[in-house]
């Protein structure tokens, strides 16, 4: 890894640490974690996922890829396809499980 990339990553790490400190100051229960090439930031109200996979944009993000694959696999071209296709309905639970694997599951108060 060249010096340029080492400096870039070091700067990025510093920016993430500053962001974590600010976020935890505002929301002590907030979490920041790295998941499948993305940075996931969870607060009490919202979850944000930021791609860390170069300039690929949103296509690089695991959630976007998961959704695009499901839409492609079941040839969903409009809302009617969702409601009237048995294969879409039958596979919805595994699709939702995949979303939760990427975004994270709800944590109760005692967890």
Residue pairs with C-beta under 8 A, 6 or more apart in sequence:
16 32
16 39
19 32
20 32
23 30
23 32
23 41
23 43
24 30
27 43
27 44
29 43
29 44
30 41
30 42
30 43
30 44
31 40
31 41
31 42
32 39
32 40
32 41
32 42
33 39
33 40
34 40
34 52
35 49
35 62
35 102
35 104
36 62
36 102
37 51
37 52
37 53
37 60
37 62
38 49
38 50
38 51
38 52
38 53
38 61
38 62
39 49
39 50
39 52
40 47
40 48
40 49
40 50
40 103
40 104
41 47
41 48
41 49
41 50
42 48
42 104
47 103
47 104
49 61
49 62
49 63
49 102
49 103
51 57
51 58
51 60
51 61
53 60
53 61
54 60
58 64
59 65
59 68
62 102
63 99
63 102
63 103
66 95
66 98
66 99
66 102
67 99
70 76
70 91
70 95
70 98
74 81
74 85
74 87
74 88
74 91
75 81
76 82
76 85
76 88
81 88
82 88
